[in-house]
Amino acid sequence: VQGSTLYWNWRIRVPRRLRNIRSSAAVVWNTVDVLEHSSLLQLQQQYQIPIFSIGPLHKIAPGSTNSLLKEDTSCIAWIDKQAPNSVIYVSMGSLAMVDKKELTETAWGLANSDQTFLWVMRGGLVDGPDQCVDLLTKDFKERIGERGHIVK
């Protein structure tokens, strides 16, 4: 859910990204007010500027047939081998960014869960020049073995 991703992320990322927010006329969020009303209200009260929620636009925008990202279909054969209803799907969405520590905590949370998972790690997920998959350690990869599948 886009909304829950934003809620989880705003406390961590908003202060750094919105240092000069008070000089703005307003802030537009790609979210739905009904999902995040209390968080949006808190931001509006804290920064004393209008907050507008305009999402999720993907419901009304026409689909694009062109993408700058190459679709990774390597997960199809892997997921076909899994038991029905046994795979956790993990994605941070198309807008969220995390730092290396958050990525590591998520990775080890998945590893220690002993659950089968498919994790989508798009480029730009980690705040910085590193590629997400390159940040995952050999120990993590050995721990998850075939139980986890990671795609870009």
Residue pairs with C-beta under 8 A, 6 or more apart in sequence:
1 35
2 30
2 31
2 32
2 35
2 55
2 56
2 93
2 95
3 31
3 32
3 35
3 36
4 35
5 92
5 93
5 95
5 96
6 29
6 30
6 31
6 36
6 39
6 95
6 96
7 35
7 36
7 39
9 96
9 97
9 98
10 39
10 43
12 102
13 97
14 43
18 27
18 47
21 27
21 47
21 49
22 47
22 48
22 49
24 49
25 49
25 50
26 49
26 50
26 51
26 52
27 43
27 47
27 49
27 50
27 51
27 52
28 52
28 53
28 54
29 36
29 40
29 51
29 52
29 53
29 54
29 55
30 53
30 54
30 55
30 56
30 57
30 95
31 40
31 53
31 55
31 56
32 53
32 55
32 56
33 40
33 53
36 53
40 51
40 53
43 51
44 50
44 51
69 122
69 123
69 152
72 151
72 152
74 149
74 151
75 118
75 149
75 151
78 118
78 149
79 87
79 118
79 149
82 116
86 116
87 116
87 117
87 118
88 110
88 113
88 115
88 116
88 117
88 118
89 117
89 118
89 120
90 106
90 110
90 117
90 118
90 119
90 120
91 119
91 120
92 98
92 122
92 125
94 122
96 125
97 124
97 125
97 126
97 127
98 106
98 125
98 126
98 127
99 126
99 127
99 128
100 126
100 128
100 130
100 135
103 125
103 126
103 132
103 135
103 136
104 135
107 136
107 140
108 140
110 117
110 119
110 144
110 148
111 140
111 143
111 144
111 148
114 147
115 147
116 147
116 148
117 144
117 147
117 148
117 149
118 148
118 149
118 150
118 151
119 148
119 149
119 150
119 151
120 150
120 151
120 152
121 132
121 133
121 150
121 151
121 152
122 132
122 152
123 131
123 132
123 152
125 132
126 132
126 135
132 152
133 150
133 152
136 150
